[in-house]
Amino acid sequence: AWATADRLLGDLDPETIAAAQKALGKSESVGQQRMLALHGGSRDKLEIAPNLWAGVGLVRGGAGTALVGSHTEVADRIEEYHALGVEHFVLSGYPHLEEAYWFGEGVTPELSRRGLLPTVPASPLLGSNASEPRPATAPGGAPLLVAGGR
């Protein structure tokens, strides 16, 4: 998982990162300023908590953290957020389709085993699987990203 995260930044030279950091530093957004403070513009400080990587925030504005690790490690971090009161997660990954499968095939069953996924009422649109646990998600941006993990 960490090798995958590192590859996302592999082609970035220090000048590109410095230019992005300078541009992002002009933002008046409190959230953006907090993102910049997490890593200080350095590749050396990107794991800001266990399995929490701030690498995307080196060159991209907005929420730029990623949960990085095995299925169990990512589920552990989601469970910790849930224990703090977070009930909805917006998840994305790089590359998007592959990470959606990775998450759905590995993390979702782990969260189900822990009782952390709600069930949805039966619906003719969803077919016979309507009562199976489904992840709690919301549309929009991505405060949490799932990167790598195999």
Secondary structure, 3 states (H helix, E strand, C coil): CHHHHHHHHCCCCHHHHHHHHHHHHCCCCHHHHHHHHHHCCCHHHCEEECCEECHHHHCCCCCCCEEECCHHHHHHHHHHHHHCCCCCECEEEECHHHHHHHHHHHHHHHHHHCCCCCECCCCCCCHHHCCCECCCECCCCCCEEEECCC
